[in-house]
Amino acid sequence: MRKLRKTAGFLSVILVLALFTVSSGAAGADTGDVLTLSLEEAVELALKNNPAVGLAQLGVEKAELKKKELRYQEKKVEEKEEAYGTNLKDFDYEYGMELGKKAADMELKLAELGVEATGRSIRFGVEAAYYAALAARDRLQIAGDSLKRAMEMERIAKALYESGSAAKKDLLDARVKVATAEAELKKAEAEKEKAYIDLKKLLKVDMERGIELSEALEFKAADKEISLEELLLQARERRIDLVQAREQLELVRLDFDMTKRVYPSNTFKYKEKEYALKEAELNYEEALSRVEQEVRKAYLDYTAAAASIPVLDRSLEMAEESYRLAKLSYEAGLIRGVDLMQAEEALKQAKLQRAQVIYAYNLAALNLDNVVYMSVNR
């Protein structure tokens, strides 16, 4: 039973290892250099320097060693039996050896899955941070464009006021609009810097070093339709937490089957093992339900984000045209300055909404790609 307890916390160890930070050597060259990174380059940098990868592989080697040790012990007993001409394999020996072999097989299987889970956990964190940094960069660009439009509106309002075609209030409103846009730009700059800091922390890049992201946050439709049923099937086979619960159930069932061979149903030992089996069955059912819930929610997030992008594309096109027409009308004195400002605000919001949904889509696609291997609820 000691082997049962040793394997119980194995999954948590693997997940903790995946959160190790990368070594300080990841920063590479002088901090004055600007580090340009594609998404894959960022992932490779993290995988190369994160000690969790090596530790997970070490877990496989330790599990293999445990299996060898059990085979060695079994062989020594067989040699003694042959030498003395007697049977040394009583129930206690068979009980310990059978459970030991099952526990060792379980530990090796989880260790091998843990290597993949560790790599995926590192990749998942870096990709999510990279997408967040791209989204922050896009919001900064939108804020900068909005400031340019505000400054253009101020120029037009000033010209109209000086020519007597507009009231002074239009000019004052335009100046307030510029001040507001400048404040929003500074806020967007701070948000971008914070997102870049988060990414640099994951990569262990010096905080004083500049980084440039070579990719853009875009909508890339899936090559083929994604089936929810196929995702659920993959998750049942590959999710490391579900595999652990299933392996634990099989181990406890073996324990119960061996125990009831020598202990009748009215003994404490029998009841103890029976309760342990029921508990393992309930834990497996709970893990199965939790995994299905995560997969279904990730699938819905993905499909909802993908469906909304074409709608927002059309909304953005309409907002751009409305602003263009409003600007021409204001210059011709046909509408008020406040009408032009409303058109500009609608355009800015349309751009922000589209950028946010594209970010949500990429994040949802990332979650969907990983949810069949591990939990993505962070």
C-alpha distance (Angstrom), angle and dihedral (degrees) to the residues before:
residue distance angle dihedral
M1 . . .
R2 3.79 . .
K3 3.80 87.9 .
L4 3.80 89.9 54.6
R5 3.79 90.7 57.7
K6 3.80 92.9 45.7
T7 3.79 92.7 57.4
A8 3.82 96.6 43.9
G9 3.80 95.0 84.4
F10 3.79 97.2 37.8
L11 3.81 96.5 107.0
S12 3.78 93.0 50.5
V13 3.82 90.0 53.3
I14 3.80 91.0 52.9
L15 3.79 92.6 50.0
V16 3.80 92.1 48.1
L17 3.79 90.6 51.2
A18 3.80 89.6 53.8
L19 3.79 90.1 60.6
F20 3.83 95.1 58.0
T21 3.78 112.4 123.3
V22 3.76 120.0 -117.5
S23 3.79 120.0 -100.7
S24 3.78 121.6 -89.4
G25 3.80 92.1 -109.7
A26 3.81 91.0 74.9
A27 3.79 92.8 88.5
G28 3.77 90.8 72.0
A29 3.78 115.7 179.1
D30 3.80 130.8 34.7
T31 3.78 114.7 -49.4
G32 3.77 89.9 -121.5
D33 3.80 90.9 68.5
V34 3.78 119.0 91.3
L35 3.79 110.4 -122.8
T36 3.80 111.9 -141.6
L37 3.80 113.3 -159.6
S38 3.76 136.3 -177.4
L39 3.78 117.0 -157.0
E40 3.79 92.8 -101.3
E41 3.80 92.0 46.8
A42 3.79 90.0 53.5
V43 3.80 91.0 50.5
E44 3.81 92.5 47.4
L45 3.79 90.5 50.3
A46 3.79 91.1 53.9
L47 3.80 95.2 44.3
K48 3.79 92.4 48.0
N49 3.77 95.6 53.5
N50 3.80 104.1 31.9
P51 3.84 111.3 105.6
A52 3.80 90.8 -154.9
V53 3.82 89.8 78.8
G54 3.80 92.5 58.6
L55 3.79 92.1 42.7
A56 3.79 91.2 52.7
Q57 3.81 90.2 51.4
L58 3.79 88.9 49.0
G59 3.80 87.6 56.3
V60 3.82 88.9 59.5
E61 3.79 91.5 51.6
K62 3.81 91.8 49.4
A63 3.81 91.2 50.1
E64 3.81 90.7 50.2
L65 3.80 89.6 50.3
K66 3.79 90.7 53.2
K67 3.80 90.8 54.3
K68 3.80 90.2 50.3
E69 3.79 90.5 50.2
L70 3.80 91.6 54.0
R71 3.80 91.6 48.7
Y72 3.80 89.1 50.3
Q73 3.81 92.3 50.9
E74 3.79 91.1 48.7
K75 3.79 91.3 49.4
K76 3.82 92.1 51.0
V77 3.80 91.1 52.7
E78 3.81 91.1 49.8
E79 3.81 90.2 50.6
K80 3.81 90.6 52.2
E81 3.80 91.1 48.5
E82 3.79 90.4 52.3
A83 3.81 92.4 46.1
Y84 3.82 96.1 48.1
G85 3.79 97.4 32.3
T86 3.78 93.3 -129.6
N87 3.81 139.1 110.1
L88 3.82 112.1 -106.8
K89 3.78 95.8 171.7
D90 3.76 104.7 100.4
F91 3.80 124.2 164.8
D92 3.79 94.7 -86.8
Y93 3.80 90.4 53.6
E94 3.80 93.9 47.0
Y95 3.80 90.9 44.8
G96 3.79 93.3 52.1
M97 3.80 94.7 41.7
E98 3.81 96.7 47.4
L99 3.80 93.3 47.3
G100 3.77 90.3 42.9
K101 3.80 92.1 54.1
K102 3.79 92.0 46.5
A103 3.80 92.0 48.3
A104 3.82 91.2 47.7
D105 3.82 91.5 50.3
M106 3.79 89.1 49.5
E107 3.79 92.8 48.9
L108 3.80 92.6 49.8
K109 3.79 92.6 48.2
L110 3.79 92.1 50.0
A111 3.79 91.7 45.2
E112 3.80 91.2 53.9
L113 3.80 90.7 48.2
G114 3.79 87.9 45.5
V115 3.79 92.0 61.4
E116 3.80 90.0 57.6
A117 3.81 92.4 41.0
T118 3.80 91.3 52.0
G119 3.79 92.2 51.9
R120 3.78 91.7 46.1
S121 3.80 92.0 48.2
I122 3.80 91.3 53.4
R123 3.80 92.0 45.3
F124 3.80 91.7 46.8
G125 3.81 92.8 53.0
V126 3.80 94.1 47.6
E127 3.80 94.4 45.6
A128 3.80 92.0 49.1
A129 3.82 91.2 49.5
Y130 3.82 91.2 46.3
Y131 3.81 91.4 52.3
A132 3.82 90.5 47.7
A133 3.80 90.0 52.5
L134 3.81 91.3 49.2
A135 3.80 90.4 49.8
A136 3.81 91.1 50.7
R137 3.80 89.7 49.6
D138 3.80 90.3 51.9
R139 3.80 91.8 50.3
L140 3.79 89.3 51.8
Q141 3.80 90.1 52.6
I142 3.81 90.4 49.9
A143 3.80 91.0 50.0
G144 3.81 90.4 49.6
D145 3.80 91.9 50.3
S146 3.80 90.0 48.9
L147 3.80 90.5 53.1
K148 3.79 90.6 51.8
R149 3.80 90.6 52.6
A150 3.81 90.7 47.5
M151 3.79 90.8 52.3
E152 3.80 90.0 49.4
M153 3.82 90.0 51.0
E154 3.80 89.4 51.1
R155 3.80 90.2 51.6
I156 3.80 91.6 50.6
A157 3.83 92.7 45.3
K158 3.81 91.1 50.6
A159 3.79 92.2 50.3
L160 3.81 92.0 47.9
Y161 3.81 92.1 46.7
E162 3.80 92.4 49.9
S163 3.79 90.0 49.7
G164 3.79 91.2 48.8
S165 3.80 93.7 -115.1
A166 3.81 96.3 113.2
A167 3.80 136.6 40.4
K168 3.78 122.4 -110.2
K169 3.79 88.2 -113.3
D170 3.80 89.6 67.8
L171 3.80 90.0 56.2
L172 3.81 92.4 46.8
D173 3.80 91.4 47.9
A174 3.79 89.7 50.4
R175 3.81 91.3 51.9
V176 3.81 90.6 50.2
K177 3.79 87.9 50.5
V178 3.81 90.6 54.2
A179 3.81 92.0 48.8
T180 3.79 90.8 49.3
A181 3.81 91.8 48.7
E182 3.82 90.6 49.8
A183 3.81 90.6 53.0
E184 3.79 91.1 48.6
L185 3.80 89.9 49.9
K186 3.80 91.7 53.9
K187 3.79 90.2 49.0
A188 3.81 90.9 50.2
E189 3.81 90.0 49.3
A190 3.82 89.7 53.9
E191 3.80 92.2 47.8
K192 3.81 91.0 50.3
E193 3.79 91.3 49.5
K194 3.81 91.0 50.5
A195 3.81 91.7 50.2
Y196 3.81 90.1 49.8
I197 3.82 89.9 48.9
D198 3.81 89.9 54.4
L199 3.80 90.7 51.3
K200 3.81 93.1 46.4
K201 3.79 90.0 50.8
L202 3.79 91.3 55.4
L203 3.81 91.0 48.6
K204 3.82 92.7 41.1
V205 3.79 90.6 -125.1
D206 3.81 116.0 159.6
M207 3.79 109.1 -93.4
E208 3.81 90.8 -132.1
R209 3.77 92.1 56.1
G210 3.78 119.4 96.8
I211 3.78 120.5 -127.5
E212 3.76 131.3 -164.4
L213 3.79 123.9 -160.1
S214 3.78 111.1 -141.3
E215 3.80 96.8 -161.8
A216 3.78 133.5 72.4
L217 3.78 129.8 -134.8
E218 3.79 103.3 -111.1
F219 3.77 140.5 160.7
K220 3.79 109.4 -105.3
A221 3.77 113.6 -179.9
A222 3.80 117.2 -139.5
D223 3.80 115.5 -95.9
K224 3.81 90.8 -128.7
E225 3.78 136.8 13.5
I226 3.80 112.8 -83.4
S227 3.81 115.3 -129.3
L228 3.80 117.9 -145.3
E229 3.80 90.8 -154.4
E230 3.80 91.0 54.5
L231 3.81 91.1 49.1
L232 3.81 91.5 51.4
L233 3.79 90.8 49.3
Q234 3.81 91.8 50.3
A235 3.79 91.5 48.0
R236 3.81 92.2 52.5
E237 3.79 89.3 54.8
R238 3.81 101.7 37.2
R239 3.81 111.0 28.7
I240 3.78 104.6 112.0
D241 3.81 94.5 -149.3
L242 3.81 90.4 51.9
V243 3.81 92.4 45.4
Q244 3.79 89.2 51.8
A245 3.81 92.0 50.6
R246 3.82 90.5 48.4
E247 3.81 93.5 47.4
Q248 3.79 90.5 47.0
L249 3.80 89.6 51.8
E250 3.81 91.6 52.2
L251 3.80 90.9 48.8
V252 3.81 93.1 50.5
R253 3.81 90.6 45.7
L254 3.80 90.1 53.7
D255 3.79 88.8 49.5
F256 3.81 90.8 52.6
D257 3.81 93.9 45.3
M258 3.80 92.0 53.0
T259 3.80 93.3 43.8
K260 3.82 95.1 52.9
R261 3.78 89.4 55.0
V262 3.82 89.9 73.3
Y263 3.80 105.5 16.1
P264 3.83 119.9 66.4
S265 3.80 121.0 -135.2
N266 3.80 93.5 -101.9
T267 3.82 94.3 63.1
F268 3.79 128.2 97.4
K269 3.80 91.8 -125.0
Y270 3.80 92.1 55.4
K271 3.81 92.3 49.0
E272 3.79 91.7 46.6
K273 3.80 92.0 55.5
E274 3.81 92.4 41.8
Y275 3.80 91.4 54.9
A276 3.80 90.5 47.0
L277 3.80 89.4 54.1
K278 3.81 92.8 50.1
E279 3.78 90.0 49.0
A280 3.82 91.7 50.9
E281 3.82 90.4 49.2
L282 3.81 91.2 51.9
N283 3.81 91.1 47.1
Y284 3.79 90.5 52.3
E285 3.81 92.6 48.7
E286 3.81 89.9 49.3
A287 3.81 91.4 49.6
L288 3.81 90.6 48.6
S289 3.80 91.6 50.3
R290 3.81 92.2 47.2
V291 3.80 92.7 50.2
E292 3.81 92.7 48.6
Q293 3.80 89.9 49.4
E294 3.82 92.1 52.4
V295 3.81 93.6 46.5
R296 3.81 93.5 48.8
K297 3.82 92.8 48.0
A298 3.81 92.3 47.3
Y299 3.80 89.9 50.0
L300 3.82 92.2 50.5
D301 3.82 91.6 48.5
Y302 3.80 90.0 51.8
T303 3.80 97.2 47.3
A304 3.82 92.8 44.4
A305 3.81 92.8 51.5
A306 3.80 92.7 46.0
A307 3.81 92.3 50.2
S308 3.82 94.9 50.4
I309 3.81 98.3 52.7
P310 3.86 97.4 75.6
V311 3.82 89.3 49.8
L312 3.79 91.4 51.9
D313 3.81 90.5 47.6
R314 3.79 89.2 59.7
S315 3.80 92.1 43.8
L316 3.78 90.5 52.8
E317 3.79 91.7 49.4
M318 3.82 90.1 52.2
A319 3.82 92.0 47.0
E320 3.80 91.8 51.5
E321 3.79 91.6 50.5
S322 3.82 92.3 45.8
Y323 3.80 90.7 52.5
R324 3.81 92.1 47.8
L325 3.80 91.7 51.8
A326 3.81 92.5 43.3
K327 3.79 91.0 52.6
L328 3.81 92.1 51.3
S329 3.80 91.0 46.5
Y330 3.81 92.3 49.9
E331 3.80 92.3 49.8
A332 3.81 87.7 51.6
G333 3.81 90.8 50.1
L334 3.79 94.0 -116.1
I335 3.83 98.2 121.8
R336 3.79 137.1 29.1
G337 3.79 125.3 -99.2
V338 3.78 90.6 -113.0
D339 3.81 89.5 59.9
L340 3.79 90.6 55.5
M341 3.80 90.6 48.1
Q342 3.79 90.4 52.6
A343 3.79 90.2 51.7
E344 3.82 90.4 49.9
E345 3.80 92.0 48.8
A346 3.81 90.3 49.9
L347 3.80 89.6 51.8
K348 3.80 92.7 49.1
Q349 3.80 91.8 48.7
A350 3.80 91.7 48.3
K351 3.80 89.7 53.3
L352 3.80 92.1 47.1
Q353 3.80 93.0 47.9
R354 3.78 92.3 50.0
A355 3.82 92.0 47.5
Q356 3.79 90.8 49.2
V357 3.79 93.5 49.7
I358 3.81 92.2 48.1
Y359 3.79 88.4 51.6
A360 3.81 90.2 48.1
Y361 3.81 90.1 48.5
N362 3.80 93.5 52.3
L363 3.79 91.0 46.1
A364 3.81 90.9 47.8
A365 3.81 90.4 50.1
L366 3.81 88.8 50.3
N367 3.80 91.0 50.2
L368 3.79 91.8 47.7
D369 3.80 91.1 51.1
N370 3.81 91.6 53.1
V371 3.80 105.0 32.9
V372 3.81 92.1 82.4
Y373 3.83 88.8 60.0
M374 3.81 104.7 35.7
S375 3.77 144.5 -8.4
V376 3.81 113.7 -73.8
N377 3.81 96.1 -170.8
R378 3.83 102.1 116.9
